[in-house]
Amino acid sequence: MRSDRRIHNHYYHSLTRKMVSIIALVSLTPLFLVSGIILYQFHISYQEKVYDHLGELLQKHTQNIDSFLKEKLADIRFLAETFGFEELRDESFLRDRLETLQKDYGPVFVDLGVVNAQGLQVAYAGPFKLEKAHYYDADWFRKAMERRFFISDVFLGLRGLPHFIVAVRDNWKGTHWILRATIDFVAFNNLVENIHIGKTGFAFIFNTKGEPQTKPFSDIMPDRKTYMHFLARTEPKKNRINIVEARDHSGKKKIYVSSFLKHGDWMMLFQQDSSDAFA
């Protein structure tokens, strides 16, 4: 009798435990599923907000730099069209124009030069000894002679320092001539460095050959394979922002945001560690 009662009690205890387990499972499973869905949706929503923020930031920064380049080119165009070859080839007059530009815009304009069709700099105003410099074989000169307005890539040139130029080609007595100005590399680089987020987020610019046009933040050289991949896979469209999350050569997960500027000649790339971006 006692044995039957023990078996009977064990059966009901076992049945009770199973029923409680089933009720708990049935009750908690939807809760876990809903919690998981909410967490996933929150993660996606937060990720989209971070992406949108970075994309908007880079787009505004790209537009600011494009505006900077256009404004400097417009300043040189105004000089070329207002005064012309005869006045600007007078070096004392050219020095006055450079001083005026530097008073209005600070040290952004380093120097000015008037170059004839043979590549000879017939007038120069600035801190370097570049009077009568010959530019006929220079890559920037050949390109500048082919178009009305020109902005070069960053290069060392005769002065041996990184810089780039804006140039305007004009006509005097049926012959082409060029007014060129050097843009201060440090001032331009500071403009790009203004975009810095968190501990690891920074931007830099490179040309279509993958050559850096600015100094990377804190001397951190980005992985060249990564941004060459962006150049190869991205079509240069105005105001187009591309966002990719991928691992770099060391295996660290990063967010890359890219945008073209200077009519597709340059690309700005922002990179940040994913852990830093989503912190």
C-alpha positions in Angstrom: 0.0 0.0 0.0 2.7 2.4 1.0 4.7 1.4 -2.1 1.6 2.2 -4.3 1.2 5.5 -2.6 4.9 6.4 -3.1 4.6 5.6 -6.8 1.4 7.5 -7.0 2.9 10.6 -5.3 6.0 10.4 -7.5 3.9 10.2 -10.6 1.9 13.4 -9.6 5.1 15.2 -8.5 6.7 14.4 -11.9 3.5 15.4 -13.7 3.3 18.6 -11.8 7.0 19.5 -12.6 6.3 18.7 -16.3 3.2 20.9 -16.3 5.0 23.8 -14.6 7.9 23.5 -17.1 5.5 23.4 -20.0 3.5 26.4 -18.7 6.8 28.3 -18.0 8.1 27.5 -21.5 4.9 28.5 -23.1 4.7 31.7 -21.1 8.4 32.8 -21.4 9.1 31.8 -25.0 7.0 34.6 -26.5 8.7 37.0 -24.0 12.1 35.9 -25.1 11.2 36.1 -28.8 9.7 39.6 -28.4 12.7 40.7 -26.3 15.0 39.3 -29.0 13.1 41.1 -31.8 13.1 44.4 -29.8 16.8 44.1 -29.2 17.5 43.3 -32.8 15.4 46.2 -34.0 17.0 48.5 -31.5 20.5 47.4 -32.8 19.4 48.0 -36.4 17.8 51.4 -35.6 20.9 52.5 -33.7 23.2 51.3 -36.5 21.1 53.3 -39.0 21.3 56.4 -36.8 25.1 56.1 -36.6 25.4 55.6 -40.3 23.1 58.5 -41.1 25.0 60.8 -38.7 28.4 59.9 -40.3 27.0 60.1 -43.8 25.5 63.6 -43.2 28.7 64.7 -41.5 31.0 63.6 -44.3 28.6 65.1 -47.0 28.7 68.5 -45.3 32.4 68.3 -44.9 32.9 67.3 -48.6 30.7 70.2 -49.6 32.7 72.6 -47.4 36.0 71.6 -49.0 34.5 71.7 -52.5 33.3 75.2 -51.7 36.7 76.2 -50.4 38.4 75.0 -53.6 35.9 76.8 -55.8 36.2 80.0 -53.8 40.0 80.1 -54.1 39.7 79.4 -57.8 37.2 82.2 -58.1 39.6 84.6 -56.4 42.3 83.9 -58.9 39.9 84.0 -61.8 38.8 87.5 -60.6 42.5 88.7 -60.6 43.2 87.3 -64.1 40.0 88.8 -65.6 40.2 92.1 -63.9 43.8 93.0 -64.4 45.1 90.9 -67.3 48.5 89.8 -68.4 50.1 93.2 -68.8 49.5 94.4 -65.3 50.0 91.1 -63.5 53.4 90.5 -65.1 54.7 93.5 -63.2 56.1 91.8 -60.1 55.6 94.8 -57.8 51.9 94.9 -58.8 51.7 91.1 -58.4 53.1 91.4 -54.9 50.5 94.0 -54.0 47.8 91.6 -55.2 49.2 88.8 -53.0 49.4 91.0 -50.0 45.7 91.9 -50.5 44.7 88.3 -50.8 46.6 87.4 -47.6 45.1 90.3 -45.7 41.6 89.1 -46.8 42.1 85.4 -46.4 45.1 84.9 -44.2 48.0 82.6 -45.2 45.8 80.4 -47.4 47.5 81.9 -50.5 51.2 81.2 -50.3 52.3 82.8 -53.6 51.3 83.9 -57.1 52.9 83.4 -60.5 52.3 84.5 -64.1 53.4 81.8 -66.6 53.6 82.3 -70.3 52.7 79.7 -73.0 56.3 78.4 -73.1 56.1 77.5 -69.4 58.3 80.4 -68.2 57.2 82.1 -65.0 57.6 85.8 -66.1 56.5 87.2 -62.7 56.5 85.8 -59.2 55.4 87.0 -55.8 56.0 84.8 -52.7 58.6 83.5 -50.2 60.5 81.2 -52.6 63.1 81.9 -55.2 61.0 80.9 -58.2 61.6 83.9 -60.5 62.0 82.7 -64.1 61.1 79.1 -63.1 60.5 76.8 -66.0 57.3 74.7 -65.9 57.1 73.5 -69.5 57.7 69.8 -68.5 55.6 70.0 -65.3 52.5 67.9 -65.2 50.3 70.6 -63.7 51.4 73.1 -66.5 50.4 70.7 -69.3 47.0 70.1 -67.7 46.4 73.7 -66.9 47.1 74.7 -70.6 44.4 72.2 -71.7 41.5 73.8 -69.8 40.2 77.2 -68.6 40.4 76.4 -64.9 42.6 73.9 -63.1 43.2 72.6 -59.5 46.2 70.2 -59.2 46.8 67.3 -57.0 49.2 67.7 -54.1 52.9 67.5 -55.2 56.4 68.6 -54.2 57.5 70.5 -57.3 60.5 72.8 -57.4 60.1 73.9 -53.8 60.3 70.4 -52.4 57.3 70.8 -50.1 53.8 69.4 -50.4 51.4 71.9 -52.0 48.8 72.2 -54.7 47.9 75.0 -57.0 44.8 76.6 -58.5 45.3 78.1 -62.0 43.4 80.1 -64.6 44.3 80.1 -68.2 43.6 83.4 -70.1 44.4 84.9 -73.5 46.6 87.9 -74.3 47.1 89.0 -77.9 46.1 85.5 -79.2 48.5 83.7 -76.8 47.6 81.7 -73.7 49.1 82.5 -70.3 48.4 81.2 -66.8 47.9 82.9 -63.5 48.6 80.3 -60.8 48.4 80.4 -57.0 49.7 78.0 -54.4 47.3 77.0 -51.6 48.9 76.5 -48.2 49.0 72.8 -47.4 48.8 73.2 -43.7 45.6 75.4 -43.9 44.0 72.9 -46.2 45.0 69.9 -44.1 43.5 71.6 -41.0 40.2 72.0 -42.8 40.1 68.3 -43.5 41.2 67.4 -39.9 38.2 69.2 -38.5 36.2 66.0 -38.9 37.3 63.9 -35.9 34.9 61.7 -34.0 35.6 59.6 -30.9 39.0 58.1 -30.3 39.5 56.5 -33.8 37.4 58.4 -36.3 39.2 60.6 -38.8 39.0 61.6 -42.5 41.6 62.0 -45.2 41.6 62.6 -49.0 43.4 60.7 -51.8 43.4 61.0 -55.5 42.3 58.5 -58.2 45.8 56.9 -58.1 45.5 56.3 -54.3 48.0 59.0 -53.4 47.2 60.8 -50.1 46.3 64.5 -50.6 46.2 65.2 -46.9 48.1 64.1 -43.9 46.3 61.3 -42.0 45.3 62.1 -38.4 47.9 61.3 -35.8 50.2 59.8 -38.5 47.9 56.8 -38.8 48.3 55.7 -42.4 45.1 53.9 -43.5 45.2 50.6 -45.3 45.9 51.4 -48.9 44.1 48.2 -50.2 40.9 49.3 -48.5 40.7 52.7 -50.1 41.9 51.5 -53.5 38.9 49.0 -53.2 36.6 52.0 -52.7 38.0 53.7 -55.8 37.6 50.6 -58.0 34.0 49.9 -56.8 32.6 53.4 -56.4 31.2 55.5 -59.3 32.1 59.2 -58.9 28.7 60.8 -58.5 28.1 64.2 -56.8 26.7 64.1 -53.3 26.8 60.3 -53.2 27.7 58.8 -49.9 28.9 55.2 -49.5 29.0 53.4 -46.2 30.6 50.0 -45.6 31.4 48.1 -42.5 34.4 45.8 -43.0 37.5 44.4 -41.5 40.9 46.0 -42.2 44.2 44.2 -42.9 44.6 43.5 -39.2 41.2 42.0 -38.8 39.7 44.9 -36.9 36.1 45.8 -37.8 35.8 49.4 -39.1 33.2 51.7 -40.6 34.2 53.4 -43.8 32.3 56.4 -45.2 33.4 57.8 -48.6 32.4 60.7 -50.9 33.9 62.1 -54.1 34.9 65.8 -54.5 36.7 68.0 -57.0 34.6 66.6 -59.9 35.6 63.0 -59.0 39.3 63.6 -58.9 39.6 63.2 -55.2 37.8 60.9 -52.7 37.3 61.7 -49.0 37.3 58.7 -46.8 36.3 58.6 -43.1 37.1 55.6 -41.0 36.4 54.6 -37.4 36.6 51.5 -35.4 33.1 49.9 -35.2 33.5 49.4 -31.4 34.2 53.2 -31.0 31.4 54.3 -33.3 28.7 52.2 -31.5 30.0 52.8 -28.0 
